[in-house]
Amino acid sequence: MEIQTDFIFCSGAATQVLKVGSSHLPSGEDVLLLIIPGNPGVVGFYQTFMQTLHGMLGYPVWAVSHAGHCAPPDSMDMVEDAAAAARRDVFGLDGQVRHKLAFLQNHVPRGTRLVLLGHSIGCYMILEMMKRDPELKVLKAVMLFPTIERMSQTPQGRVLTPLLCQLRYLAYLPLLLLSLLPERLASLLVRLAFSSVAVLDPCVLRPSVELLRRGCAVNAMYLGGQEMRMVLDRDNVTIQKNLDRLIFYYGATDHWCPLSYFQDMRREFPHGDVRLCEKGLRHAFVLDAGREVAQMVAGWIRGSLRT
């Protein structure tokens, strides 16, 4: 199934939208599966995941990038108004949540029934979206490898917090230099970076190269720094209010979501749908397991789509 790619301005920032299935939704009671990505919020990483979901379920599957994480065409600026974007902090964590709500408001008919599919920080954003707009018609929200609490205290967070929060500007010069590389050399470096992945999904290569352009990686680092500072306590109130609509899927060896976080969730919500990966999948599942995860997700949500 062919993937349609659109670049739009949303909340005043360049945004990439991938669509499999219907590219336009008529008003009414249609179902849309919408992916809220991790960080980097590059929707091209999810192509295999999207195509598999659509092939198994038949419903349209869309993915909306984070603001400023996908390089727009040369004819399009990264922001419509730089001063307004800075004032609204559209590239920050709260700005990204408002960005997703604006996308739903402006590009998805209000009556559409939604299956929200979050990955990593996308899960935090989904909980915020459901809290801020409780009228959203969410059939299910699937939280894949969710980073919804105490991010700076995780093994990966302890390593990256100093870089993302205190030393971020030191990384800007190398990123600038990488952005100037010829595409062939940038592609070679990306392949080298992923050389430890035995069966790499080819769909992630081109988006990874694009991430080095137009300040996208800088925007991703900026968001990461805010994640370390702002993702603290788990939002138990919102989870409890929506427990029957939520599915959590934790990794058994996830350095962003330690096993203890899964155990805490099971204790706090014994009647919730909180699952632990038994397949050894990595946090960045899109690198080599997009099809496998999509097959699992399709099985989990198929019954909800019939209601």
SENUKE-520936 format. One record per atom (N, C-alpha, C): x, y, z. Coordinates in steps of 0.1 Angstrom, whole numbers, plus 5000, padded with zeros to 4 digits. Atoms other than C-alpha are relative to their C-alpha. Example, Ala and Ser with C-alpha at 12.3 -4.5 7.8 and 13.67 -1.06 7.14 Angstrom:
2
500949885000
512349555078
500950125000
499149895000
513749895071
499250115008
# end
This chain:
307
500849885000
500050005000
500950125000
499249885002
501450334989
499850105012
500149904989
502150605016
500050144994
500149875004
501150955010
500750095010
499349914992
503351235023
499550144998
500449865001
502151585031
500950085010
499449904991
503951885046
499150115002
500949894996
501852135064
500650095010
499749924988
502152415088
498949975011
501050024989
500552325122
500650065012
499549914989
500852555152
501250094995
499049915006
503052765128
501349934997
498850085002
505652485124
499949904989
500150115011
506552255095
499849875007
500550124995
504951925101
499849904988
500250105010
505151605081
498949905004
501150094997
502051385079
500149884990
500050125008
502251025065
498649945001
501450065001
498950855054
500049874992
500350135007
498150495045
498549985000
501550015001
494650435033
499450144996
500749885004
492250725031
500950125004
499349884998
494051055027
499150125005
500949904995
490951265035
498949935007
501050064992
488451185061
498750084999
501349935000
484751275056
499550015014
500649994987
482751395085
499249885003
500850114997
481051125104
500749915011
499650094990
481850815125
501249914995
498850075005
485050705107
501049975011
498950044990
487950535125
501350044994
498749975005
491450675122
501049955011
498950044991
494550515137
501150114998
499049895001
496950805145
501249975009
498850034993
500550755155
500650135005
499349894994
502251005179
501449945003
498750075000
505950925175
500850035013
499049974989
508850915200
500850124996
499049905003
511851145199
501349944995
500549905009
513051215173
498649964994
501350025005
509551255160
499950004985
499950015014
510351145125
499049894995
501050095003
507350975110
500449894990
499550105010
509250805082
500549875006
499650124993
510550555108
498949905001
501250094997
507050415111
499349944988
500750045012
506350325075
499649865000
500350145000
506549955079
498949975010
501150014990
504449975111
498750044995
501249955005
501850175094
499449914989
500550085011
501549965063
499549865005
500550134995
501249645083
498750025007
501249974993
498549795105
498850014990
501149975010
496549915075
499749874993
500350125007
496949585057
499249905009
500750104992
495649385087
498650055005
501249954995
492849615098
499150084990
500749935011
491849815067
499650145003
500449864996
491350145085
501250094996
498949915003
493350455075
501050025012
499049984989
496650495095
500850134996
499249875002
498250845098
501050015011
499049974991
501350955115
500350154999
499649855000
502051325125
501350025007
498749974994
505551435131
499950105011
499949894990
506651645160
500450134992
499749875006
506952015151
501550024998
498649975002
510252085135
501049885000
499250125000
511551725134
500249944987
499950055014
511151655097
500450124991
499649895009
512951865071
499050024989
501049975010
510352035049
500750024986
499449975014
510852095011
500850145001
499249875000
513352375003
499150124998
500949885002
510452594993
499250045013
500849984988
508952575028
501050035012
499349964988
510352745060
499749905011
500350084989
510652555092
498950055009
501149944993
508352805109
499450114992
500649895008
505853055095
500550145006
499749884993
506753325121
501049965011
499050044991
510053275140
499750065014
500249944987
509153515168
498849945007
501250064994
505653365173
500349865005
499650134997
507153015173
500849995013
499250004987
509653105200
499250045012
500949954990
507053285220
499149885005
500950114996
504752975220
500849885003
499150114997
507752745224
499549874993
500650115008
506352515197
500849885000
499250125000
509352285198
500249945013
499950054987
509152235235
498949895003
500950114998
507251955252
498550045001
501449955000
504052155260
499650044986
500349965013
504252305226
499649894990
500350115008
504351965210
498649945003
501350054997
501251855229
498950094994
501049915007
499352165217
500049984985
499950025015
500652095182
499249884996
500850125004
498951745182
498650035002
501449974999
495751885195
499550104989
500349925011
495852155169
499849924987
500250085012
496351895142
498749935000
501350064999
493351705154
498950104997
501149905002
491252025155
499950044986
500049945014
492252145120
500049904989
499850095012
492751825100
499349875002
500850134998
490551545115
498650045004
501449974996
486751575116
499749965014
500250024985
485551605152
499349875003
500750134997
483351295150
500849884998
499250125003
486151065140
500449935013
499650094988
486750775164
501549974998
498550015001
490450755172
500649885007
499150094993
492950485180
501350075000
498749934999
495950675193
501149905003
498950104998
499250485190
501250085003
498849934995
502050635211
501249925001
498750074998
505650545212
500950095008
499049934992
508050655239
499350135006
500549884995
507451025247
498650034993
501349995006
504451005223
498949955010
501050054991
502650815251
499750115011
500249894991
503151105275
499150114993
500849915007
501751335249
498549964998
501450055001
498651115244
499350025013
500649984987
497951125281
499650145002
500349854999
498151505280
498950044991
501049975009
495951515250
498649965005
501350054994
493251305267
499650085012
500349924988
493451515298
499550144996
500349875004
493251845280
498750014991
501350005008
490451745256
499349875002
500750134996
488351475273
498949974990
501150035009
485751505245
500649924987
499550085011
488151335220
499449865000
500750135001
486451015208
501149894998
498950105000
489350775217
499449865003
500450144997
488450405213
501049935008
498950064993
491850295224
501250094999
498749935001
495250445232
501049895004
499050104998
498150205228
501450075003
498749944996
501350305247
501149904999
498950095003
504450135233
501350065006
498749964994
507550155254
499850145006
500449874995
506050445274
501050075009
499249924991
508150715288
499150115006
501049914994
505550875311
500350045014
499649974987
507450915343
501550005002
498650004995
510850995359
501049974990
499150035011
512751005327
501550025003
498749974997
515851155341
500649905010
499550104990
516150875367
500249864993
499750135007
516250595341
501449984997
498650025004
519550435331
500450094988
499749925012
519450615297
499950155004
500249874996
518150935313
501250065008
498949954992
521050955338
501250034991
498949975009
523550935309
499750124992
500249895010
521851185286
499550135006
500449874994
520451445310
501050105000
499049905000
523751625314
500250064986
499849965014
524151635276
498850084995
501249945006
520551735268
499750135008
500449884991
520251995297
501150105002
498949914997
523652135304
500950024989
498950005010
525852055274
499450004986
500750025013
523252075246
500750094989
499549915010
524852375229
501449954994
498750055005
528252195226
499749904989
500350105011
526551935204
499550074987
500549935012
525252205180
501050014989
498949995010
528552245162
500149874992
499950135008
528951875153
498749984991
501350025008
525251865142
500050094988
499949915012
525852175120
500949944989
499150065010
528852005104
499449884993
500650125006
526951685098
498950054990
501049965009
524151885081
500650054987
499349955012
526752015056
500649894991
499450115007
527851675045
499249974987
500850055011
526951555010
499249885004
500950104997
524051315010
500649865000
499450135000
526051015000
500849975012
499150024988
528551065029
499149995012
500950014989
525651125053
499349875001
500750135000
523950805042
501049905005
499050104996
527250615047
500150005016
499849984985
527550755083
498749945007
501350064994
523850655090
500149855000
499950155001
524450305078
501049955011
499050044990
527550285100
499550015014
500649984987
525650415130
499049885004
501050114998
523050135125
500649864997
499350125003
525649865118
499849895010
500250104989
524849685151
498649944999
501450065002
521249625140
500149904989
499750115009
521349285124
499150004988
501049995011
518149325103
499350135000
500549865000
517649695098
498950024990
501149975009
514349805083
500550114990
499549905009
515449995051
499350135001
500849885000
512650245056
500650115010
499549904990
514550415085
501250084995
498849945005
517650505064
499850144995
500249865006
516350805044
499550105011
500549904990
514450965073
501250035010
498949974992
517650935094
501050104994
499249905007
519651125068
499350145001
500849885000
516851385066
500050075014
500049954987
517051425104
501250105002
498849924998
520451585100
499950144993
500249885008
519051865078
499150105007
500949894996
517452205086
499850015015
500249984986
518052195123
499149905007
500950094994
515851895129
500649935012
499450064989
518251715152
500250095012
499949904989
518752035172
498650015007
501449994994
514952055177
499749885008
500250124993
514951695188
500750005013
499249984987
517651765214
499350095009
500749904992
515752065226
498849945007
501150074994
512651855232
500549905010
499550104990
514751585249
500450065013
499749934987
516051835274
498850035008
501249984993
512551935283
499449885006
500550134994
511551575287
500749975013
499350034987
514251525313
499650085011
500449914990
513051825332
498649995004
501449984998
509351795329
499249865002
500750124999
508451425327
500449945014
499650034987
508451355364
499049895006
500950094994
505551195383
499049954989
501050065009
503250955364
498650065003
501349944999
499751105358
499049895003
500950114997
497750845377
498550044999
501449965001
494551055377
499549984985
500550025014
494351065339
500049854996
500050145003
495350705336
498849935006
501150074993
492650595361
498750044993
501349965007
489950805343
499849934986
500050065013
490850635310
500449864999
499450134999
491950295322
499549904990
500650105009
489550095301
500450024985
499649975014
490850265269
501549994998
498650005001
494550225276
500649865000
499150125000
497049955267
501450045001
498649974998
500549975280
500949884997
499150115004
503449775266
501450045003
498749964994
506749785285
501049904994
498950095003
510049645274
500749945012
499450074988
511749395296
501450055003
498649954999
515249545290
500150144994
500049865006
514349905282
500650105009
499249914991
516850155295
499350145001
500949884998
514150435291
498849975009
501250044991
511450235310
500549885007
499550114993
513050015336
498949905004
501050114996
511349685346
499250055013
500749964987
510549845380
498850104997
501149915004
508350105362
498849924996
501050095004
506349825347
499449945013
500550064988
506049655381
499250105008
500749894993
504949985397
498650024994
501349985007
502250025370
499049885003
500850124997
500949665376
499450015014
500449994986
500749735414
498950115001
500949884999
499050075409
498749984993
501250025008
496549955383
499949854997
500150145002
495949585388
499049954990
501050035010
492949595365
500250064987
499749945012
494649785338
500649894990
499450085010
495949635305
501450044999
498649964999
499649655313
500849874997
499350125006
501849415293
501550025001
498550015000
505549315294
500449934988
499550075012
507349235262
500849885004
499350134998
508548875261
500849964988
499450035012
510148905227
501450064998
498749945001
513249095235
500150124991
500049895010
512249395214
500750125007
499349884995
514249715217
499050125001
500849884999
512850055227
499750064987
500249945013
513350185192
499649884990
500450125007
511349895178
499950024985
500249985014
510950065144
501349964992
498850035007
514549985136
500049864993
500050135005
513849615131
498849915003
501250084995
510449505145
498750084997
501349935003
507849745130
498949914996
501150095005
505949465113
499549915012
500450084989
506049245144
499250075010
500749924991
504849515167
498650044995
501349975006
502049615143
499149885000
500850124999
500849255142
499449985014
500450024986
500649245180
498950115002
500949894998
498849585181
498749974993
501250035007
496349485155
499149895007
500750104992
495449175176
499450065012
500549944988
494949395207
498850084998
501149905001
492649655192
498949964990
501050035010
490749465166
498549995005
501350014993
487849395190
499450145002
500549874997
487549765199
499550074988
500449935012
487149865163
498649964995
501350055004
483949665160
498950065008
501049944991
482149865187
499550134994
# end
